[in-house]
Amino acid sequence: MFLVQLENYMLPCLNKEIFGIDCPGCGIQRAIAFFLDGEFISAFKMFPAIYTIMLLIAFLGFSFFFEIKNSFKIKLYLLYLNAGIIIISYILKMLKVIY
C-alpha cells in the first residue's frame, strides 16, 4: 500500500536510462518502500545491503551522541561490509544469478 504511493515520487536511475544497465544502487528506493510497508524479505531481495546500511546509519547516529570505544574501526568495518555486499550483489545481478 505504502509502496504504491511512494512509486510516484521515486527518482529514476540515470545510469539505467542512459546506458540501459542497472547501477549498484538500483533498488534501494524500492527496498526502503518495501521495508516501510513491512515486506522485509522483498526489501532484502530488492537490495541485499538494505539492513547493513540501516545498521551503519543507526551506528553513525548513536556514535554521534555517545562515546564508543573503537568507534572508527567499527564504522570502517561496516563500510567495508556494505561495499562488499553491494559489489557482490551487483555482480550477481549482472550475471543474472539472482533477481
Sequence and secondary structure as in RCSB ss.txt:
>XXXX:A:sequence
MFLVQLENYMLPCLNKEIFGIDCPGCGIQRAIAFFLDGEFISAFKMFPAIYTIMLLIAFLGFSFFFEIKNSFKIK
LYLLYLNAGIIIISYILKMLKVIY
>XXXX:A:secstr
 HHHHHHTT    HHHHHHSS  TTTTHHHHHHHHHTT HHHHHHH TTHHHHHHHHHHHHHHHHS  TTHHHHH
HHHHHHHHHHHHHHHHHHHTTS  
